Structures are given as C-alpha cells and as structure tokens.
Amino acid sequence: GQFIAYTMTKRLATTIDSVAEDDHVWVLNRNAGQARELTAKLDRRCAHVRWNADSKSVFFLARDHGKSLIYRVPTTGGDATPLFSVSGMVTGFSLPSQSKRGACILSTPTQPAEVWTFNRDGSDRVMRTRFNTAAIAKWPLVSPRELNFKSFDGTPIQGWVMLPPGANADKKAPTILYIHGGPHGMYGLQFSATFQLLCARDYAIVFLNPRGSNGYGQRFSDG
C-alpha cells in the first residue's frame, strides 16, 4: 500500500474526444508524494497497468508498430521489455498475485480473439478457449502482407495489404482503402471479420497507419 501505479498524460486537457498525447506509466510514493515516470524511454501509448507480485515491477499494455503487447518495467526505472513477442494484439490481461500463471485475450490476423494463459515470465503460452475454431476452419482466411514506404518528407509509414484468395500478378482486383478513425487509432495485427469477408468477395484491402496514429511515438502522433 505504499505505492500507486497509474497512467498519466502531462499536457493540458482539451475538449477533443481523441487526444494525441500518449499515456505513460507512473509510480507514486504515497507517503513522500514523489512520482516517477517509468516509460519515458519507451515513447509508446500505455494502458492497463498491473503490479507484479513482488512489487518490484509493473506490467502494462503498449502498442508498437501494429502490435499490442504486455510489457514489464522495473519500478525503480529502466527499460520496458515485452513479456513475450507475438504477431498479434493483446487487448486485456490478468496476472493474479497468488498465481504462477497469467491470462490474456489475444488475436492475430487469422485467429479471432481467444483466452490464452502463460507463465509469469511469458513462457508456455496455451490457448484455453476455442470459441471460433470450428467457424474459421471453414473459411479461406487471408494473411496480411506488410507494406513499408516513406512519406513525402521521408517519414516511414507502415501498412498492410490483404489480397483475395488466388490472387496473382496477372489478375487485377478492386481495392478498398480502409482508413482508421481517431485519428489517433492504430491498425494492427488482429482479426478482422470485415476484411476477411471482403477478401472472400474478391476485393483487396489496404490499411495503413498514417501520421496521427499511435504506436510509433509521440512525434508521429502529433504529426
């Protein structure tokens, strides 16, 4: 009960419903009134802070280049590192102090969200639910191909393209450009029934994270 972990922004509040500033993880000594920013070096939008059982570190979610992963950072400061790496998006997790294992909701481009469990060090990941296994087994699912290019001033931009099944260099396909809202959202490596349905109807899908998106640092979001 001596410390409080939380997320915070430092800019003045606005009336904008989608704020460009990324939340960072902080720890406050409630007795001394001293606060320490733990994720300044990470420069990513953070959320869902949870204490480690030993109180020497905290876990949180952060978005980075189309992924959303569980990170851990020492409460004394230092580098924030992913608990495990996967080409997907974790949207929620739990690490009970009395348990040796944690649980999370994980989705990939070809796997709808399911519950997974893992050891506290990130090892031994096991998918525990299979609500969608039978359904997706019937579908010709498409995996996105990553696109990387430079904008007019040299700023790197990341995106993805999904081609309809059977597409090749000799076969054209009508293409839909999907633009995310916010504009400070982030497209990523998670399952999209909409994209899969359109690909099954012989459309190609292009989705990008232009400047203003989160997951690439504060300067990129401010762009």
Disulfide bonds with the S-S distance in Angstrom:
none
